[in-house]
Structure formats: structure tokens, C-alpha cells
Amino acid sequence: MTATPGQTPDPTPAPTADESLPGFTRVYSGKVRDLYEPVDPADATMLVVASDRVSAFDHALEPGIPGKGELLTTLSLWWFDQLRVPNHLVPDHRVDGSSRIPASVAGGSMLVKKLDMFPIECVVRGYLTGSGWKEYQATQTVCGLKLPAGLENGDRLPEPIYTPAYKAPMGEHDENINFEQTVELVGPVVAAELRDLSLAIFAQASHVAEGRGVILADTKFEFGADRESGVTTLADEVLTSDSSRYWDAEAWRTGTTPAERMASFDKQIVRDWLAANWEDDGVTPPPTLPSEIVERTALRYRELLERLTGDAA
């Protein structure tokens, strides 16, 4: 079972008491997030804590990005409020008005309901870039989907495409799959619903972002079934700088090179530096991020939040 917010993770590592989070027990620590369950077994919620840790190419990097956890959580909560779909958030206040989230992690945490998560990462791409661009150069396809000839790195696709991936067990890499394989995993009704929901949310989010001078190039969503109603529910983080590619719309319109066009508000700065300064040979650990890369990334995260929400971070 994949360790995903909203879902009870694998029993390994063993639950760990955490004195800084009274009333909760840590059940999983990932590259960038930690999951906690309430001590009360009757409480069907989970606490998702976003850290300042940063990862790229499936490796956790040092140092973290200051304030990253709070910035991404704030952005996720804002997007959940904008989108017109069921989500996994639950009220984080008690009857007396006090918060259920411990003060030490209040800014970077979400209290969510447990869901029966679908083992599919629902990726939507509106622009040609990243691994999609590499594949297109070789085969004129992205995840097996045929695209028109003559596209360039950073070009807008004729229409957004849905390119799901199978969420592999912990320690293994996710695997790109086609729609027919998602049908085999979750059945035809759920597979179609995941695809249609993903494309609809992407369209809505793209419209909102473009109105604020930002391009949503691609993103990924995760969904689960509500354990009481069975309703397909949006989970995990949503439309953050870690789960999405965001570009400056004006730079994309006027840029003459891929680097100029794809002025990003995400961790592409980290990816680019790491790709230029390290080769993953399976043995050599990734190098320490320079302070300049850390500071630039933090600034871009903050700028995206301010642009989208209108509030200074």
C-alpha cells in the first residue's frame, strides 16, 4: 500500500511517538512530508506535515528551502478553496474553537480524512517540456500519445493530455501507464472519472493562473474514495510548486529560448542545478545545494504564492 496522505501507510517504519505533537503518532516520513495518526484509534483523520526538505530526481537534498513547508501548505489550502470538487480536508478546530493541529506545525500542516487511495498518479500536461520533451524528440509521442510534428521545447499542446502513472510501492519508481492499464487497476468507471476530473481541474486551475499572469504547464493529482460515501475525493497536496510546473506568462510569450520562456516558479531551479552538477551513478550522493540556489528557489516559491493569492508570503 503506497504511503499517501489520506491513506494509512505501510506499517514500516514503525509508529514513533513524537512529544512535539501531542495527541499524534508519526507513522511515516517521506522525502519531504511526514504523516501522523491521532492517538485515539476512533479518530479517522491524519495529519500531513510538509517539511522544508526538498527533493529532485527521487533524491532528498540538503539543505532544505526555508519556509517551504508553510508556503506549499498555504498554496494547497488556497487551491482546495478555489476548486469545486470534494477534497480530503477536515475542520481543524474543536467545538471550543481551539485548533486540533499542534502549534509547532500549524503553518505547514493539513488535517485530512483517511481515504482508500487509488494507486494512480493523475498527471495532466498542457505544455511540452521535461521528460515529455525528451520522449517527443525521440518518438513524437508523450507517454505513448502521438503529438503533431514540429513542436518545440516549451510549446503549448493543442489540448491538455492525461498521462497517468502507477504509484509504485515505497522504494520503487512510479511507472507511466496508459489509460487501459488504469482500467485494469481501478475499473472502467473510476478510471474514466479520474481522467475527467483531472482534466477538468487542470482546465479550471489554468484559467485561474492565467488570469494572474502565470502558466500552469503541468501538474499531478491524487484521489481516493471516501470510506463512508465512496465519493472520489481529491487528496494529497494540490497544484503546489512541488507537484506542478508554473511559468511566468509574459516570459513565455516574449522568450526566444527555452530557458527564457520557462521562467519557473517551482523547483526547476534545483533540478537544473543538480542536473548540471551531478550524475546519478547509484553510488555518489547528491551534492549540497549552494546558498544561491536555495535562496532563489525560496524567492520563486514566495512570488508564486503572492501572484496567485494576492497575499504577500
N, C-alpha and C positions, 0 to 999 in steps of 0.2 A: 504494500500500500504506500503510495507516494506521500511524503510529508508535506502537506499543503495547508495553508491557513484555512480554517473552517472544517478540517478533517482530522480525526485522531491519527497521529503519525505512527510510524513503526515503533515498536517497543524499545528499540535500540537507537540512541543511548538511553540508559535507564533514567527514570524521572529523578530530578535533582531538586532538593529543597533550596529555596532562594530567600534568604532573610530580608533582602531589599524589596521583595514583592510579597508582602503578607497576604495570605489567602490564596496564593497561586503556587503551582509546582511546575518547574521547567521540564518539558518533555522532548524538546528538540531544539538544536542550534544549527542553523544553516550558515551559508557563506555570508549572508547579510541580514538575516532575521532570526529571531528566537520565538518559540511558541510555548505558551504556558496554559495549563489547565487549572480551573478552580480546585481548591482542596475539597470542596463539597462535591461528592460524586453525583448529586442530583442536579447540579448546575450544568446545563448543556451548552456552555459557551467556551470560547477560547480567547486568550489574549495574544494578539500578534504585535510583537515589539520590533520595530525597524531600527537597526543599529546604524552607526556611521561607517560601518565596514563597506568596502567596495570590491567588486569582483569584475573580472573580464576574462573571456575565453575559458570559463569554468575554473578560474583560479581566484582565490581570495588574495587581495593585495594589501600592502602596507605602505603608508599609514592610511587611515580612513579619511573620509571627507567630512570636515567639521560641520555639524548641523544637518547632515544628510538625512538621517532618520526622521527628524521632525519635518524637514522640508517635504519629503516624499509622502509622509503620512498626511500632512496638511493638504497636499495636492490630491491624493487619493480621496480624502473625505470631501473635498470640493467637487470632484468629478462624480462621486456617488450621488451627491446632492443635485447635480445637473441632469443626470441620466434618468430616463423614465423606465427603468427595469428593476425587478426585485433584486436586492443585494443582501449580503450576509451581515450587515451591521445590526447591532442591537443597542438599545439605550444604555448608556454607561453611567447613569445616575440612579441611586436608590430613591425610595419613597421620600426620605428626609432631605433629598437634594444633594447629598454627598456623592462624590464620584466613586465608582467601583474600580477605577484604574488607579494603581498606586502612583503617588505624586512623582516618584523618581523616574517614571517612564511616561508621564502623562502626555507630553507633546508628541511622542513618536509611537503611540500605540493605538490599536483599534480593538474594541471588544466585539467579537463576532459569534454567530451561531455555528455550531458544528453541522457540516453538510456531508452528504455522501458524494464525494468529489468524482467527477468524470476524469478518466486518465488521458485527457486530451488538452494540449495547449493550443488555443484557438488564435492563430496568427492571421492578421489581415495586413496586406501590403498595398499601399496606394501609390508608391513610387519605387523605382528600380534602383536598388543600392545594396551594399553589404554582400552577404552570401548569394542573394538573388542576382546581383550584377555579375558575380563570378560565374554562376551557372549559366546565365544568359549568354555570356561571351562564348561559352563552350558549346551550348546546345540550342540557344534561342528559346529556352524554357526557364521557368522558375518553379521549382518543386514539381517538375513534370508538366506544368501548364504551358502550352505554346503561346508565345507572345509575338507581336509584329516585329518585322525586321527593322533595323536602323535606329533602335533606341540607344540612348547614351546613359552613362552613369548619372543618376540623379533625376532622370526624366520621370514625369508623371505617367502612370499607366493609363491605358484607355478607360479602365474602370478598376476599382479595388478588387483584389483577388484574395481568396481564402485559402491558406496553405497550412493546414493543421500539422501538429506533431504529436507523437505518442510520448507521454510523460513516463520516462523510464524509472525503475526503482532507484533509490538513493545510491549514489556512487557510479551510476551508469549515465551515458549521454542520451538526451532526448533524440528521437528519430523522426525525421519528416515522413509523413504518410499521406496517402491520397484520401479522397472522400469515401471511397468504397471501403477502405480499411477502417475508417471511423464507424461506418455502419456495422462492420464486424465486431467492433469493440462495444458499442452502446446501442445498437439497433437503429433502424431507419428513421424512426420518429425523432429520437433525441439527436441523432447526427444532423438531420435537417434543421432542427431547432437551434443547435449550437452554431451552425453555419449562418443561418439567417439572423440570429441575434447578434453575432459578431459583426457581420456586415452592416447591420442597422446601427449598432452602437458606434462603429467606426465612422459612418456617414454623419451621425449627429455630432460626434466629437470633432470631426474635421471641420464641420461648418462653424462650430463654436470657436475653434482655434484660429481659423482663417479670419474670422471677424476681429481677432486680436493681433493680427499680423504674424501668425505662427502657422507653419505647415506641420500636420501630423503625417509623417512619412510612412510609418508602420507601427504596429503595436501587437501585444498578445493579451488575451483574456483567458480566465479560467472560470469554470462553472461547476456547480454541484447541485444535487437535488435536495430540497428541503426535506428533512426527515419526517416532518409532520404532514405537510401538504403535498409533497412530491414536486412542487414547482421548481423549475430550473432557475437557479439563482446565481447572480454574478458574485464572484468571490475574489480573494487574494487582493493584491494591490491592483489599482486600475489606472491606466493612462499616465503613469509616472515617468520620470526621466530615466528610470532603470528598465522599465518594461516597454519603452517606446522610443522612437526616433522623432525628435522635433527639430525643425529648421526655421530659420528666420525667413519669412516670406519675401521680403524685399531683396535680401541677398540672393535667394534662389532666382528671383526674376531678373536681376541685373548681373549675376555672376557669369563669368566666361569660362571658369574651370570648375571641376567637381568640388574642389576644396572651397572655392568662393561660394558656390551655390548651396552647399550643405553646411552652412554656418549653424552648428548644432547647439541645442540646449540640453544635451544629455551627456552620457559618459563616453561619447565618441572621442573626446579629447584623451581620455585614459586609454581607450582601445588603440588609437593611432600611435600614442607614445610607446605603448607596450609592444605593438607590432614592429615598430622601428628599432626597438632596443633590446628585444629578447626573442629567442627562438625556443619554442616549447619542445624540448627533446625528451620529455618524460623524466628527466633527472634533475636538471638545473632549475632551481626555484626562480620565480619571477623576481626582478629587481625591485628595490624600494622606489616608490614614486617620488619624483622631485617635488619640492615645495611649490614650485611654479605651476606644475600640473594640478596639484591638489587645490591650490587657490583658484586657478582658472575654472576648474570644474565646479567648485562651490559657488563661484560667482554666476556661472551659467545656470545652475540649478535655481538659484535665487531669482535670477532675472526671468526665467520661465514662469515661476510661481507668480511673480509680480505682474507679468504680462497677461497671464490667463485670468487671474483672480482680481487684479486691480489693487491688490494689497501688497505693500512692501514687506518682504520677509525679514 
